[in-house]
């Protein structure tokens, strides 16, 4: 079953065709890479898939539900979550609070319950705490539980953003350059973390990344974009040896 099904997707910005005839199908528990030169349209595609932009044409289905025209928070409810190229944490909130705030779409106690600390409030807050603690353990953030996000090392901030995205209980996770700014050791840790995510949570992942060691090391399938159009799709081995990809992006 396809978690995400995209057909003939395109968007115009004035006279510029930023994405043209983009198609992708991602199955349950599949890890797919989306690569290409800067300005190729990769983040624009993420913005289309998450409701930031409305497509000029094409279809986007998440678990057989058409999500065109849905707002970002509605798409999150349907099972899609993302991280950003530039880290967007709540910098003055703690690690625990950053993760719990993403769990709000699974809570139902409302303002009355919050003010009067009702039974439902206590039960749901207890579950939210358990989820946050579990995710902090996965990402080795437990010792930073009460630390403000802005005080974390860069690599830990990246991990916290992924942990926060997972708190929404997604069916598919969109990672926009998660290794950006990381040193080799942090990138290696991230690779292991992403592998662990699939084993533990069984979710599908669509990954934008420029670090080819990471992409080739963990992706089962790779889609290559150039000037808003797909120029190649295949396994890491096929992409590595594709003449058009070498010319447009990888280099000799």
C-alpha positions in Angstrom: 0.0 0.0 0.0 1.3 3.5 -0.9 1.4 5.9 2.0 2.1 8.8 -0.3 1.0 8.9 -4.0 1.9 12.0 -6.0 1.1 12.4 -9.7 1.8 15.1 -12.3 2.6 17.6 -9.5 3.5 21.1 -10.6 3.6 24.7 -9.4 4.2 28.1 -11.1 5.5 31.2 -9.4 4.5 33.9 -11.9 6.3 32.9 -15.1 8.6 30.4 -13.4 7.8 26.7 -13.5 9.4 25.6 -10.2 8.2 22.0 -10.2 7.0 20.2 -13.3 5.3 16.8 -13.6 6.7 15.5 -10.4 5.6 11.9 -9.5 6.5 9.7 -6.6 4.9 6.7 -4.8 6.2 5.8 -1.3 5.1 2.5 0.3 4.8 1.6 4.0 8.2 1.4 5.7 10.1 2.7 2.7 13.0 5.1 2.8 13.4 7.3 -0.3 15.9 10.0 -1.0 15.2 13.1 -3.0 18.5 14.7 -4.3 19.6 17.4 -6.7 21.4 20.7 -7.1 20.6 23.7 -5.0 17.5 25.4 -6.5 16.3 22.2 -8.1 12.9 22.4 -6.3 13.3 19.9 -3.5 12.1 22.0 -0.6 9.3 23.4 -2.8 8.1 19.9 -3.2 8.1 19.4 0.6 6.1 22.6 0.9 3.6 21.3 -1.6 3.3 18.0 0.2 2.8 19.7 3.6 0.2 22.3 2.6 2.5 25.3 2.7 2.0 25.8 -1.1 -1.0 24.9 -3.2 -0.1 23.1 -6.4 -0.9 24.6 -9.8 -1.7 21.1 -11.1 -1.4 17.4 -10.1 -2.6 15.3 -7.2 -1.3 14.4 -3.7 -2.8 11.5 -1.8 -1.8 10.6 1.7 -3.2 7.2 2.7 -5.7 7.5 -0.2 -6.9 10.9 1.0 -6.6 13.9 -1.3 -4.7 16.5 0.7 -4.6 19.4 -1.8 -6.0 22.5 -0.2 -5.6 21.1 3.3 -3.8 23.3 5.9 -0.5 22.1 7.4 -2.0 21.1 10.7 -4.8 19.1 9.0 -2.1 17.2 7.0 -0.3 16.5 10.3 -3.5 15.0 11.6 -3.7 12.7 8.6 -0.2 11.3 9.3 2.5 13.4 7.7 5.2 15.3 9.6 8.3 17.2 8.6 11.5 18.8 9.7 13.0 22.0 8.2 16.3 22.9 6.4 16.7 25.6 9.0 16.1 24.3 12.5 12.7 25.6 13.9 12.6 24.7 17.5 10.9 26.6 20.3 14.3 27.9 21.5 13.2 29.1 25.0 11.2 25.9 25.8 12.9 22.8 27.3 13.6 19.6 25.4 10.6 18.0 27.1 8.3 20.9 26.3 9.3 20.9 22.6 8.4 17.3 22.2 5.1 17.6 24.2 3.9 20.6 22.2 3.9 18.4 19.1 1.7 15.9 20.9 -1.2 18.4 21.2 -3.0 17.0 18.1 -3.6 13.8 20.1 -5.0 15.5 23.1 -8.7 16.4 23.7 -9.1 17.8 27.2 -9.5 21.4 26.2 -9.2 24.7 28.3 -11.7 23.5 31.0 -9.7 20.4 31.6 -6.4 22.3 31.7 -7.7 24.9 34.2 -9.4 22.4 36.6 -6.9 19.5 36.1 -9.7 17.0 35.3 -9.2 13.3 35.1 -8.9 13.4 31.3 -6.3 16.1 31.6 -4.2 14.1 34.1 -4.5 10.9 32.0 -3.6 12.6 28.7 -0.7 14.6 30.2 0.6 11.4 31.7 0.6 9.7 28.3 2.3 12.8 26.7 5.0 12.6 29.3 5.6 8.9 28.6 5.8 9.6 24.8 8.3 12.4 25.3 10.4 10.3 27.7 10.4 7.5 25.2 11.5 9.7 22.3 14.2 11.4 24.4 15.6 7.9 25.1 15.6 7.0 21.4 17.5 10.2 20.5 19.8 10.2 23.6 18.3 13.5 24.8 17.2 12.3 28.3 20.0 14.1 30.1 19.0 17.3 28.4 15.3 17.0 29.5 15.1 20.3 31.3 17.6 22.2 29.1 16.3 25.0 26.9 16.5 24.0 23.2 18.7 27.0 22.4 21.4 25.7 24.7 21.7 22.3 23.0 24.7 21.4 20.7 23.8 21.7 17.1 23.6 17.9 16.5 21.3 17.5 19.5 19.0 20.3 18.1 18.7 18.4 14.9 17.7 15.3 16.8 15.2 17.2 18.9 13.5 18.5 15.8 13.1 14.9 14.5 11.9 13.7 17.9 9.3 16.5 17.9 8.1 15.5 14.4 7.7 11.9 15.6 5.6 13.0 18.6 2.7 13.6 16.1 2.7 9.9 15.3 3.2 10.2 11.6 2.8 7.5 8.9 5.4 9.3 6.8 8.3 11.6 7.9 9.7 14.2 5.6 13.3 15.1 6.5 14.7 18.3 4.9 18.5 18.2 5.0 18.8 16.7 8.5 22.6 16.4 8.3 23.1 20.1 7.3 25.7 21.7 9.4 26.7 18.4 11.1 30.3 17.2 11.5 31.2 13.7 10.3 30.6 12.1 13.8 27.2 13.7 14.1 26.2 12.6 10.6 27.2 9.0 11.4 25.1 9.2 14.6 22.2 10.5 12.5 22.5 7.7 10.0 22.2 5.2 12.8 19.3 7.1 14.3 17.3 7.0 11.1 17.9 3.3 10.7 16.7 2.8 14.3 13.6 4.9 13.6 12.5 2.6 10.8 13.1 -0.5 12.9 11.3 0.9 16.0 8.4 2.9 14.4 8.0 1.3 11.0 7.3 4.6 9.3 8.0 5.7 5.8 10.7 8.4 5.2 11.3 10.9 2.4 14.7 12.4 2.8 16.3 15.5 1.2 20.0 15.5 1.7 23.3 16.7 0.0 25.5 14.3 2.0 25.9 11.5 -0.5 27.4 9.1 2.0 24.3 9.4 4.1 21.9 9.1 1.2 23.7 6.2 -0.5 24.1 4.5 2.9 20.4 4.4 4.0 18.1 5.0 1.1 16.5 2.1 -0.8 15.5 4.3 -3.7 16.6 7.7 -4.9 14.8 10.3 -7.0 17.0 13.0 -8.7 15.6 16.4 -9.4 17.0 19.1 -11.7 15.3 22.4 -12.6 12.0 21.1 -11.1 11.9 17.9 -13.1 12.8 14.3 -12.3 15.9 13.2 -14.3 16.4 9.8 -12.7 15.0 7.3 -10.3 16.6 4.1 -9.1 18.7 2.3 -6.5 21.8 4.0 -5.0 24.0 1.9 -7.3 21.9 2.9 -10.4 21.9 6.6 -9.4 25.7 6.6 -8.7 26.4 5.4 -12.2 23.8 7.3 -14.1 25.5 9.6 -16.7 22.8 12.3 -16.5 22.9 12.4 -12.7 26.7 12.6 -12.8 26.6 15.5 -15.2 23.9 17.4 -13.4 24.8 16.8 -9.8 27.3 14.2 -8.6 30.2 15.1 -10.9 33.0 12.9 -12.1 
